[in-house]
Amino acid sequence: MIDLEDLIALVRNYNPKTNADLIRRAYAYGMKMHDGQFRQSGEPYFTHPVAVAAILTEQRLDDATIVTALLHDTIEDTKSTYAEIERLFGVNIAELVDGVTKLTNLELSSAQSKQADNFRKLFMAMSKDLRVILVKLADRLHNMRTIKSMRPEKQAQKARETMEIFAPLAGRMGMQWMREELEDLAFRVLNPEARNSIIRRFITLQRETGDVVHRITNDIRSELDKAEIDADVYGRAKKPYSIWRKMQEKDLAFSRLSDIYGFRVICEHEADCYRILGVIHHRWRAVPGRFKDYISQPKSNGYRSIHTTVSGRDGKRVEVQVRTRQMHEVNEAGVAAHWAYREGVRTKNPFAVDPAKWIASLTERLDEDDHDAFMENVKLEMYTDQVFCFTPKGDVIQLPKGATPLDFAFAIHTRIGNSCVSAKIDGIRVPLWTRLRNGQSIEIITAEGQRPQASWIDIVTTGRAKAAIRRSLREEDRGRFIRLGQELVRSAFDQVGRKYSDKALRTAAKMLGLTEGEELLARVGSAEVTARKVVETLYPEFAQGPADEVIQRPVLGLPPDQTFRRAQCCQPVPGERIVGITYRGQGVVIHAIDCPALEEMEDQPSRWVDLHWQPGRHAPVNTVSLDLTIANDAGVLGRVCTLIGEQKANISDMQFTDRKPDFYRLLVDIDVRDVEHLHLAMTALEAESQVAQIARHRDLGRKP
């Protein structure tokens, strides 16, 4: 364990004006609180907070962050309290320690809905003070470095969480060195065979080719000396996980992977960066499409550098990064550079980004209510690379790789995106789904009255655009859904012989936890709540059991005590020819005689049972799914519902499976008496001119 004076010396190296007394008091307090506690490795527990503090000194962080690292587990794991930390060390450190404690308690790898909620809390904590996540990342790094002492299943859980959440987050914050180490440590746990294989191949390659890194580094230095440019050159082989990921993405064997070496050239002045680039391209052939200028177009986390890939010695591809020392400092520390100290004062690095602005850009538009949408947006913001495009006025818009002109329009302003009808790239009209490339000039063409279409969701890439489109569709659809919901609810009330009224609707809404009747109608119209559910909420006597519940119905061909149920794949109804299939532990399942699922049973005749519906003894309600394609015009969906109601059939559920500008495709569950009743309903729908197609829905993916 690093002793107290060594830790203070590490801080004094970059901050001679450090408050050594504060660090001493925190060190002593943390050691006292954790006295008697041990890590799984058998070491005293306090070795962990000290190691976390030491990691943060490498980033030259302020005293408050170092002290927080020493105390970060006291509130959670000892008798210490927030009030005591505040009394002894001040409100700022108490809030930081409390923030880290709350992050530690988040189960970020849990179920999807809970994970989404915990991600919100993660970003909320980050938005209050980004130093909280810096401590947490250092905490995770040390835990991953010492993970071997954990149980195997715990190692796998922590490694997956690190790979999916903490490593990408570190990269998004600009701390690339930490991202690479976290990824490699997790890779060692999750796929040790692959990692060891890559290391063995590296050793073989070095034995065959010698020290390639040393030779290429000397080649670059020699060329720079000839041009009389003062710069430092560093080379290294890429991390095993980085190589493995590239092999997976490009589907290449290790022997065919070329750019497995990376080199950095660090100089004093920005002008020298471009001189160095010229020297490198003059000496070696540049690889087309592998040049990126992040100096003229920095990343949102402050990252600046020139990247180029060239064919170096023996035709091997190598990546070269060129940057100034100030740029390099920010590139190593990322957003953490904002708090970096040197000679006792905060570093005034011109390239360090404002954490408040950075976190605002990261969390922008991440206020979706839908869990899937929120997680989608988080991952889009954390994982994507960027392209840079220009407005007609020359302003630069940063977008993730794979973005489209629609993403560009919404990035300018939601109003522009909502009213977009077409786009021009470099003066040529293109489809809205065109993928943008670096350096293109984009012109968005708008039209008054244009509104987002449902198909746009599949076109856009950014979380901001997806959120804006969904919000607009919800607002536009609300009135239509309310009208449709009213039709469905009225029909459901008629089916059970009850009178529909506004009072009944308000009562049902209140019982379902909604504020008003219109909200309930909108949810019924959008298929979030079924009309049957509304009726059953008010009149429980009409409630039916689960759809897959084993039921007793008299049919010919079975003993009186034999249980059976309808197959969900083909949904047979009385009047159709049927056959029974025996299932172990499930009794007999009834299939329609033409059900495709029966093909799998042809070689098992002993399981087949000849059955017939017994006239007049079947259930009064049988649910059948219909696959409809209808025109996307005003009033069509309402007309379809009216037609079904006119045939005395009840709509029990509705689900849109495809939305296009001209047609909708949807699954409609209707309740019918028998096959004749079903035939009448389908004939009425087929005669409707706005219904393009109608068919029974056969879902072979559902269990019998």
C-alpha positions in Angstrom: 0.0 0.0 0.0 1.2 3.5 -0.8 1.9 5.3 2.5 0.6 8.7 3.4 3.8 10.7 2.6 4.3 9.0 -0.7 0.8 9.9 -1.7 1.3 13.5 -0.8 4.5 13.5 -2.7 2.6 12.3 -5.8 0.2 15.2 -5.5 3.1 17.7 -4.8 4.7 16.7 -8.1 2.1 18.7 -10.0 0.6 20.8 -7.2 3.2 22.2 -4.8 0.4 24.2 -3.1 -1.6 21.2 -2.1 -3.4 21.2 1.2 -1.3 18.4 2.7 -3.1 18.6 6.1 -6.5 17.9 4.4 -5.1 14.8 2.7 -3.5 13.6 6.0 -6.8 14.0 7.8 -8.7 12.1 5.1 -6.0 9.4 5.0 -6.2 8.9 8.8 -10.0 9.0 8.8 -10.3 6.5 6.0 -7.8 4.1 7.6 -9.7 4.3 10.9 -13.1 3.7 9.3 -11.9 0.7 7.3 -9.9 -0.8 10.2 -10.6 -4.5 10.4 -12.0 -4.7 6.9 -10.3 -6.8 4.2 -10.6 -7.3 0.5 -11.2 -10.7 -1.0 -7.5 -11.0 -1.7 -6.8 -10.8 2.0 -5.3 -7.3 1.8 -6.5 -4.5 4.2 -9.5 -2.8 2.5 -8.0 0.6 2.8 -5.3 -0.3 0.2 -8.1 0.1 -2.4 -9.1 3.7 -1.7 -5.4 4.7 -1.6 -4.8 3.0 -4.9 -7.8 4.8 -6.4 -6.3 8.1 -5.1 -3.0 7.3 -6.7 -4.6 6.6 -10.1 -6.2 10.1 -9.9 -2.9 11.7 -9.2 -1.7 10.5 -12.6 -4.4 12.9 -14.0 -3.1 15.7 -11.8 -6.5 16.2 -10.2 -7.4 18.7 -7.4 -7.3 18.0 -3.7 -11.0 17.6 -3.4 -11.0 14.7 -5.9 -8.0 13.0 -4.2 -9.7 13.2 -0.8 -13.0 11.9 -2.2 -11.1 8.9 -3.5 -9.7 8.2 0.0 -13.2 8.4 1.5 -15.3 7.1 -1.4 -16.4 3.9 0.4 -16.7 5.2 3.9 -20.4 6.1 3.8 -21.3 2.8 2.1 -19.1 0.3 4.0 -18.4 1.8 7.4 -20.2 3.6 10.3 -19.4 7.0 8.7 -22.3 9.3 7.6 -22.8 12.1 5.2 -23.2 14.5 8.2 -19.9 13.5 9.7 -18.0 13.8 6.3 -19.5 17.3 5.9 -18.5 18.3 9.4 -14.9 17.1 9.0 -14.2 17.9 5.4 -16.8 20.4 4.1 -19.9 20.2 2.0 -18.1 20.0 -1.3 -16.2 16.8 -0.4 -19.3 15.3 1.3 -21.4 15.8 -1.8 -18.7 14.2 -4.0 -18.4 11.2 -1.6 -22.2 10.8 -1.5 -22.4 11.0 -5.3 -19.8 8.2 -5.7 -21.7 6.1 -3.1 -24.9 6.5 -5.1 -23.2 5.4 -8.3 -21.7 2.4 -6.6 -25.2 1.3 -5.6 -26.5 1.4 -9.2 -26.8 -2.0 -10.8 -26.0 -0.9 -14.3 -26.0 -4.4 -15.8 -29.5 -5.3 -14.6 -32.8 -5.7 -16.4 -33.4 -3.3 -19.3 -36.0 -1.1 -17.7 -34.1 -0.8 -14.4 -30.9 -0.3 -16.4 -32.4 2.6 -18.2 -33.6 4.2 -14.9 -30.1 3.7 -13.4 -28.5 5.3 -16.5 -30.6 8.4 -15.9 -29.3 8.5 -12.3 -25.7 8.1 -13.6 -26.1 11.0 -16.0 -27.8 13.1 -13.3 -24.9 12.5 -10.9 -22.4 13.4 -13.7 -24.3 16.6 -14.5 -24.0 17.8 -10.9 -20.2 17.3 -10.7 -18.2 15.3 -13.3 -15.5 14.5 -10.7 -17.9 11.9 -9.3 -17.6 9.8 -12.4 -13.8 10.3 -12.5 -13.5 8.8 -9.1 -15.9 6.0 -10.1 -13.8 5.2 -13.2 -10.6 5.1 -11.2 -12.4 2.8 -8.7 -13.5 0.5 -11.5 -10.0 0.5 -13.0 -8.4 -0.7 -9.7 -11.1 -3.3 -9.2 -10.5 -4.6 -12.7 -6.7 -4.7 -12.1 -7.3 -6.8 -8.9 -10.3 -8.8 -10.2 -8.6 -12.3 -9.9 -9.5 -12.5 -6.2 -13.3 -12.4 -7.0 -15.5 -15.4 -7.7 -15.6 -16.4 -11.4 -19.3 -15.4 -11.8 -18.6 -12.1 -10.1 -15.6 -11.5 -12.4 -17.8 -12.2 -15.5 -20.5 -9.8 -14.3 -18.0 -7.0 -13.6 -16.1 -7.5 -16.8 -19.3 -7.3 -18.9 -20.4 -4.2 -17.1 -16.9 -2.7 -17.7 -17.0 -3.6 -21.4 -20.5 -2.3 -22.0 -20.6 0.8 -19.8 -17.5 2.0 -18.1 -15.0 1.5 -21.0 -17.1 3.3 -23.6 -17.9 6.1 -21.0 -14.2 6.6 -20.4 -13.6 6.8 -24.2 -16.5 9.3 -24.6 -14.9 11.4 -21.9 -11.6 11.5 -23.9 -9.7 9.2 -21.5 -8.6 6.8 -24.3 -5.8 5.2 -22.2 -8.3 4.3 -19.5 -10.7 2.9 -22.1 -8.1 0.7 -23.7 -6.9 -0.6 -20.3 -10.5 -1.3 -19.1 -11.4 -3.1 -22.3 -8.2 -5.2 -22.2 -8.8 -6.2 -18.5 -12.4 -7.1 -19.3 -11.3 -9.0 -22.4 -8.9 -11.0 -20.2 -11.9 -12.2 -18.2 -14.5 -12.6 -20.9 -12.4 -14.3 -23.6 -9.0 -15.4 -22.2 -8.4 -17.9 -25.1 -8.8 -15.2 -27.8 -6.6 -12.7 -25.9 -3.8 -15.3 -25.3 -4.0 -16.4 -29.0 -3.4 -12.8 -30.1 -0.5 -12.4 -27.6 1.1 -15.6 -28.9 0.7 -14.4 -32.5 2.4 -11.1 -31.5 5.3 -13.0 -30.0 5.7 -15.1 -33.2 5.5 -11.9 -35.4 8.2 -10.2 -33.4 10.4 -13.2 -33.6 10.0 -13.3 -37.4 10.2 -9.6 -38.1 12.2 -8.2 -35.2 11.3 -5.0 -33.3 9.2 -3.3 -36.0 8.1 -0.5 -33.6 11.7 0.5 -32.9 12.7 0.5 -36.6 9.7 2.6 -37.8 10.1 5.0 -34.9 13.7 5.6 -35.9 12.6 6.0 -39.6 10.1 8.8 -38.6 12.7 10.5 -36.4 15.2 10.5 -39.2 12.8 12.1 -41.6 11.9 14.8 -39.1 15.6 15.5 -38.4 16.1 16.0 -42.1 13.3 18.6 -42.1 14.7 20.2 -39.0 11.5 19.7 -37.0 11.7 19.3 -33.2 9.3 16.6 -32.1 9.1 13.4 -30.0 8.1 10.1 -31.6 6.5 7.2 -29.7 5.4 3.8 -31.1 3.5 0.9 -29.7 1.7 -2.3 -30.7 -2.1 -1.9 -30.2 -3.9 -3.6 -27.3 -5.0 -7.2 -27.8 -8.7 -6.3 -27.5 -8.3 -3.5 -30.1 -6.8 -6.0 -32.5 -9.4 -8.7 -31.8 -12.3 -6.2 -32.3 -10.8 -5.1 -35.7 -10.5 -8.8 -36.7 -14.2 -9.3 -35.8 -15.4 -6.1 -37.6 -13.4 -6.7 -40.8 -13.6 -10.5 -40.6 -9.8 -10.8 -41.1 -7.3 -13.3 -39.9 -4.4 -11.9 -37.8 -2.0 -12.5 -40.6 -4.0 -10.2 -42.9 -4.4 -7.5 -40.3 -2.0 -4.6 -41.3 -2.3 -1.6 -39.0 -1.6 -3.3 -35.7 1.1 -0.7 -34.8 0.4 2.9 -33.8 2.8 5.9 -33.6 2.5 9.4 -32.1 4.4 12.5 -33.1 4.2 15.2 -30.5 5.5 18.7 -31.3 5.2 22.3 -29.8 3.2 24.3 -32.3 0.1 23.6 -34.4 1.8 24.7 -37.6 4.4 22.0 -37.0 1.6 19.4 -37.1 0.9 20.1 -40.7 4.6 20.2 -41.6 5.1 16.8 -40.0 2.1 15.5 -41.9 3.7 16.7 -45.1 7.0 15.0 -44.2 5.3 11.7 -43.5 3.2 11.7 -46.7 6.2 12.7 -48.7 8.2 9.7 -47.4 5.4 7.1 -47.2 2.4 6.4 -49.3 -0.9 7.5 -47.6 -3.7 4.9 -47.4 -6.8 6.5 -49.1 -9.8 7.1 -46.8 -7.7 6.9 -43.6 -7.0 10.5 -43.0 -8.8 12.5 -40.3 -8.1 16.1 -39.2 -9.4 16.5 -35.6 -7.4 19.7 -35.2 -9.5 21.8 -37.6 -12.6 19.8 -36.5 -12.2 18.7 -32.8 -14.3 16.1 -31.2 -16.9 17.3 -28.7 -14.8 16.1 -25.7 -11.8 18.3 -26.7 -9.8 15.7 -28.6 -7.5 17.2 -31.2 -5.1 15.3 -33.4 -4.3 14.5 -37.0 -4.7 10.8 -37.9 -3.2 9.2 -41.0 -2.4 5.7 -42.1 0.6 5.0 -44.3 2.2 2.0 -45.9 5.5 1.9 -44.0 8.5 -0.4 -43.9 8.0 -3.7 -45.8 4.5 -2.5 -47.0 3.1 -2.7 -43.4 0.3 -0.2 -42.7 0.9 1.9 -39.6 -1.3 4.6 -38.0 0.4 7.9 -37.2 -1.1 10.5 -34.9 0.3 14.1 -34.9 -0.5 16.6 -32.2 0.9 19.4 -30.0 1.9 18.8 -26.3 -1.1 20.8 -25.1 -3.4 18.7 -27.3 -1.8 15.5 -26.0 -2.4 16.5 -22.4 -6.1 17.0 -23.1 -6.2 13.8 -25.3 -4.8 11.8 -22.4 -7.0 13.3 -19.6 -10.1 14.1 -21.7 -12.7 16.1 -19.8 -10.7 15.6 -16.6 -8.1 18.1 -18.0 -10.5 20.8 -16.8 -9.4 20.1 -13.2 -5.7 19.4 -13.8 -3.2 21.3 -11.7 0.4 22.3 -12.4 2.7 24.3 -10.2 -0.1 24.8 -7.7 -2.7 26.4 -10.0 -5.3 25.1 -12.4 -3.9 24.3 -15.8 -5.1 26.9 -18.4 -5.1 24.5 -21.3 -6.9 26.2 -24.2 -8.2 22.8 -25.5 -9.8 21.6 -22.3 -13.5 21.5 -22.7 -16.0 23.0 -20.2 -17.5 19.9 -18.4 -20.9 21.6 -18.0 -21.2 22.1 -21.8 -19.8 18.6 -22.5 -22.3 16.9 -20.2 -25.1 19.0 -21.7 -24.2 17.8 -25.2 -24.0 14.2 -24.0 -27.4 14.2 -22.2 -29.3 16.4 -24.7 -32.6 14.9 -25.7 -32.1 11.9 -23.4 -35.5 12.6 -21.7 -37.5 10.0 -23.4 -40.1 8.2 -21.3 -39.7 5.0 -23.2 -36.9 2.7 -21.7 -35.8 1.3 -25.0 -35.6 4.7 -26.6 -33.6 6.1 -23.7 -31.1 3.2 -23.8 -30.8 3.5 -27.6 -30.0 7.2 -27.2 -27.4 6.6 -24.5 -25.6 4.0 -26.6 -25.7 6.2 -29.7 -24.2 9.1 -27.7 -21.5 6.9 -26.1 -20.4 4.5 -28.8 -20.4 6.4 -32.1 -17.6 8.0 -34.1 -18.3 11.3 -35.9 -18.5 12.8 -39.3 -18.3 16.6 -40.0 -20.6 18.2 -42.5 -21.2 21.9 -43.5 -24.3 24.1 -43.8 -24.6 26.3 -46.9 -23.2 29.1 -44.7 -20.1 27.1 -43.8 -21.1 26.2 -40.2 -19.9 22.8 -39.1 -22.3 20.2 -37.8 -20.9 17.1 -36.0 -22.9 13.9 -36.4 -22.3 10.2 -35.7 -21.0 8.0 -38.4 -24.0 6.6 -40.5 -26.0 9.8 -40.0 -28.4 11.0 -42.8 -29.6 14.4 -44.0 -32.6 14.0 -41.6 -30.2 13.8 -38.7 -28.4 16.9 -40.1 -31.8 18.8 -40.3 -32.7 17.9 -36.7 -29.2 18.8 -35.5 -29.7 22.3 -36.8 -33.2 22.8 -35.2 -36.2 20.6 -34.5 -38.3 22.9 -36.6 -36.1 22.3 -39.6 -36.2 18.6 -39.1 -40.0 18.4 -38.7 -40.6 20.3 -41.9 -37.8 18.6 -44.0 -39.0 17.3 -47.4 -35.7 16.7 -49.2 -32.0 17.5 -49.2 -29.1 18.3 -51.4 -25.5 17.1 -50.9 -22.9 19.2 -52.6 -25.7 20.7 -54.7 -27.2 17.3 -55.9 -30.6 16.2 -54.6 -30.4 12.9 -52.7 -32.8 10.6 -50.8 -33.2 11.3 -47.1 -31.7 8.0 -46.2 -28.4 8.8 -47.8 -25.4 8.2 -45.4 -23.3 11.4 -44.9 -19.6 11.5 -45.3 -16.9 13.9 -44.0 -16.7 17.3 -45.6 -20.0 17.3 -47.5 -22.1 20.4 -47.7 -25.8 19.7 -46.9 -28.8 21.9 -47.8 -32.1 21.0 -46.2 -35.3 21.8 -48.2 -38.4 22.4 -46.1 -42.1 22.9 -46.8 -44.8 24.4 -44.7 -47.2 21.8 -43.4 -44.8 18.9 -43.6 -44.7 16.7 -40.6 -42.4 13.8 -39.5 -43.4 10.4 -40.9 -43.3 7.1 -38.9 -40.8 5.7 -41.5 -38.3 8.4 -40.5 -37.5 6.5 -37.3 -35.7 3.8 -39.3 -33.8 6.4 -41.4 -32.3 8.6 -38.6 -29.3 7.6 -36.5 -29.0 10.3 -33.7 -30.9 10.1 -30.5 -31.9 13.8 -30.9 -33.7 13.1 -34.2 -35.4 9.9 -33.0 -36.7 11.7 -29.9 -38.0 14.6 -31.9 -39.8 12.4 -34.4 -41.4 10.2 -31.7 -42.6 13.3 -29.9 -44.1 14.8 -33.1 -45.8 11.5 -34.0 -47.3 11.2 -30.5 -48.7 14.7 -30.7 -50.0 14.2 -34.3 -51.5 10.8 -33.6 -53.1 11.7 -30.3 -56.3 13.1 -31.8 -56.7 10.2 -34.2 -56.0 7.7 -31.4 -58.6 9.3 -29.2 -61.2 9.0 -31.9 -60.3 5.4 -32.6 -60.1 4.5 -28.9 -63.7 5.9 -28.5 -64.9 3.6 -31.3 -63.2 0.6 -29.8 -64.4 1.3 -26.2 -68.0 1.9 -27.4 -67.9 -1.4 -29.3 -66.6 -3.3 -26.2 -69.3 -1.8 -24.0 -72.0 -2.9 -26.5 -70.6 -6.4 -26.6 -71.3 -6.9 -22.9 -74.6 -5.0 -22.9 -73.4 -2.0 -20.9 -73.9 1.7 -21.6 -70.8 3.8 -22.6 -70.6 7.2 -20.8 -68.0 9.8 -20.1 -68.4 9.1 -16.4 -67.7 5.4 -16.9 -64.6 6.4 -18.9 -63.3 8.7 -16.2 -63.8 6.0 -13.6 -61.9 3.5 -15.6 -59.1 5.9 -16.3 -58.8 6.6 -12.5 -58.8 2.9 -11.7 -56.0 2.4 -14.3 -53.9 5.2 -12.8 -54.5 7.8 -15.5 -55.5 11.4 -15.0 -58.2 11.7 -17.6 -60.5 9.8 -19.9 -59.0 11.2 -23.1 -55.6 9.8 -22.1 -57.2 6.3 -21.7 -58.9 6.6 -25.1 -55.6 7.6 -26.7 -53.9 4.5 -25.2 -56.7 2.3 -26.4 -56.4 3.8 -29.9 -52.6 3.3 -30.0 -53.0 -0.3 -28.8 -51.3 0.3 -25.4 -54.4 -0.7 -23.6 -57.1 -3.0 -24.9 -60.8 -2.0 -25.0 -61.5 -5.3 -23.2 -59.2 -4.2 -20.4 -61.4 -1.0 -19.9 -64.6 -3.1 -19.6 -63.0 -5.7 -17.3 -61.7 -2.9 -15.1 -65.2 -1.6 -14.5 -67.0 -4.9 -14.7 -64.7 -7.7 -13.3 -67.5 -10.3 -13.9 -66.6 -10.1 -17.6 -62.9 -10.8 -17.1 -61.5 -13.8 -18.9 -58.6 -15.9 -17.9 -55.2 -15.8 -19.6 -55.2 -16.7 -23.2 -53.0 -19.8 -22.7 -55.0 -21.1 -19.7 -56.0 -24.7 -20.0 -59.8 -24.8 -20.4 -62.4 -27.5 -20.4 -64.6 -27.5 -23.5 -66.7 -30.4 -24.8 -65.5 -31.8 -28.1 -66.1 -35.1 -29.8 -63.2 -37.5 -29.5 -61.9 -36.9 -26.0 -62.7 -38.5 -22.6 -64.9 -36.2 -20.5 -62.1 -35.4 -18.0 -59.5 -34.7 -20.7 -58.1 -31.1 -20.7 -57.4 -29.3 -23.9 -56.9 -25.8 -25.4 -56.7 -24.0 -28.7 -53.3 -23.8 -30.4 -52.1 -20.2 -30.5 -50.2 -20.7 -33.8 -53.3 -21.3 -35.9 -56.2 -20.3 -33.5 -58.8 -22.8 -34.7 -62.5 -21.7 -34.2 -65.7 -23.8 -34.0 -66.8 -25.0 -37.5 -63.3 -25.6 -38.8 -61.8 -29.1 -39.2 -59.5 -29.8 -36.3 -57.1 -32.3 -35.0 -55.6 -32.8 -31.5 -51.9 -33.2 -30.7 -50.9 -34.6 -27.3 -48.2 -32.8 -25.4 -46.5 -34.1 -22.3 -47.8 -32.3 -19.3 -50.1 -30.1 -21.4 -53.0 -32.4 -22.3 -54.3 -32.1 -25.9 -53.8 -29.0 -28.0 -56.3 -28.3 -30.8 -54.9 -27.3 -34.2 -56.7 -26.4 -37.4 -56.3 -29.2 -39.9 -54.3 -26.9 -42.3 -51.9 -25.6 -39.6 -48.3 -25.6 -41.0 -47.1 -26.6 -37.5 -48.6 -30.1 -38.0 -45.9 -30.9 -40.6 -43.4 -31.4 -37.8 -45.7 -34.1 -36.3 -46.2 -36.2 -39.4 -43.7 -38.9 -38.3 -45.4 -39.1 -34.8 -48.9 -40.6 -35.5 -49.3 -41.8 -31.9 -49.7 -38.2 -30.8 -52.6 -37.4 -33.2 -56.2 -37.4 -31.9 -59.2 -37.1 -34.3 -61.5 -34.4 -33.0 -64.7 -32.5 -33.9 -66.4 -29.5 -32.4 -69.6 -30.5 -30.6 -72.4 -28.3 -32.1 -73.8 -25.7 -29.7 -71.3 -26.5 -27.0 -68.4 -24.3 -27.9 -67.3 -21.1 -26.2 -69.2 -17.9 -27.2 -65.9 -16.0 -27.7 -62.8 -17.2 -29.7 -60.0 -14.8 -30.5 -58.5 -14.8 -34.0 -55.7 -12.6 -35.4 -56.1 -10.9 -38.7 -53.2 -9.5 -40.8 -54.5 -6.3 -42.5 -52.8 -3.9 -44.9 -54.8 -0.6 -45.1 -54.4 2.8 -46.8 -52.8 5.5 -44.7 -55.7 8.0 -45.2 -57.8 9.9 -42.8 -60.6 7.8 -41.3 -59.6 4.5 -42.8 -58.7 2.9 -39.4 -61.9 4.1 -37.9 -63.9 2.6 -40.8 -62.2 -0.7 -40.3 -63.1 -0.8 -36.6 -66.7 0.2 -37.5 -67.0 -2.6 -40.0 -65.8 -5.2 -37.5 -68.3 -3.8 -34.9 -71.1 -3.9 -37.4 -70.5 -7.7 -37.7 -70.9 -8.0 -33.9 -67.2 -8.9 -33.5 -65.2 -7.3 -30.8 -61.6 -6.0 -31.3 -59.6 -7.2 -28.3 -56.1 -6.0 -29.4 -54.4 -4.1 -32.2 -50.7 -3.9 -33.1 -49.0 -1.9 -35.9 -46.3 -4.0 -37.6 -45.3 -1.6 -40.3 -46.0 2.1 -41.0 -45.3 3.6 -44.4 -46.3 6.9 -45.9 -48.9 5.2 -48.1 -50.0 2.1 -46.2 -50.2 0.7 -42.7 -49.9 -3.0 -41.8 -51.4 -4.2 -38.6 -52.4 -7.2 -36.6 -56.0 -7.1 -35.3 -57.3 -9.6 -32.7 -61.1 -10.0 -33.0 -63.4 -12.1 -30.9 -65.9 -14.3 -33.0 -68.3 -17.1 -32.2 -67.3 -19.6 -35.0 -65.9 -19.9 -38.5 -69.1 -18.5 -40.1 -68.9 -15.4 -37.9 -65.2 -15.0 -38.8 -66.0 -15.4 -42.5 -68.7 -12.6 -42.3 -66.2 -10.2 -40.6 -63.4 -10.9 -43.1 -65.8 -10.6 -46.1 -67.0 -7.2 -44.9 -63.4 -6.0 -44.5 -62.3 -7.4 -47.9 -65.1 -5.5 -49.6 -63.8 -2.2 -48.2 -61.8 -0.4 -51.0 -59.2 1.0 -48.5 -58.3 -2.5 -47.3 -55.5 -3.7 -49.6 -55.0 -7.2 -48.1 -56.5 -9.3 -45.4 -55.6 -12.8 -44.2 -55.6 -15.0 -41.1 -52.4 -14.5 -39.2 -50.4 -17.7 -38.6 -47.7 -17.3 -36.0 -45.6 -20.4 -36.0 -43.2 -18.7 -33.6 -45.8 -18.9 -30.8 -46.0 -22.0 -28.6 -48.9 -24.3 -29.4 
